[in-house]
Amino acid sequence: MPEISRFLGIVIYMYWSEHNPPHFHAVYGDYEVIVTISGGVVRW
């Protein structure tokens, strides 16, 4: 899992070749949000 940033307990992972569309995950403890790059769509 390619980690691209870590701050204030939040870890950002970037996925560009796993499956479309390109997206990133932001993880904070037990919480996770997934955001698509092109549309900015957020899925909890």
FENPE-V416999 format. One record per residue. N is the residue number from 1. RES is the residue in three letters. PHI is phi in whole degrees, 0 to 359 (none if undefined). Layout:
N;RES;PHI / N;RES;PHI
//
This chain:
1;MET;none / 2;PRO;283 / 3;GLU;280 / 4;ILE;248 / 5;SER;200 / 6;ARG;212 / 7;PHE;203 / 8;LEU;49 / 9;GLY;84 / 10;ILE;262 / 11;VAL;244 / 12;ILE;252 / 13;TYR;243 / 14;MET;250 / 15;TYR;236 / 16;TRP;239 / 17;SER;239 / 18;GLU;294 / 19;HIS;192 / 20;ASN;276 / 21;PRO;280 / 22;PRO;303 / 23;HIS;206 / 24;PHE;227 / 25;HIS;245 / 26;ALA;242 / 27;VAL;241 / 28;TYR;222 / 29;GLY;61 / 30;ASP;272 / 31;TYR;261 / 32;GLU;213 / 33;VAL;234 / 34;ILE;242 / 35;VAL;233 / 36;THR;282 / 37;ILE;288 / 38;SER;289 / 39;GLY;257 / 40;GLY;69 / 41;VAL;285 / 42;VAL;252 / 43;ARG;235 / 44;TRP;276
//
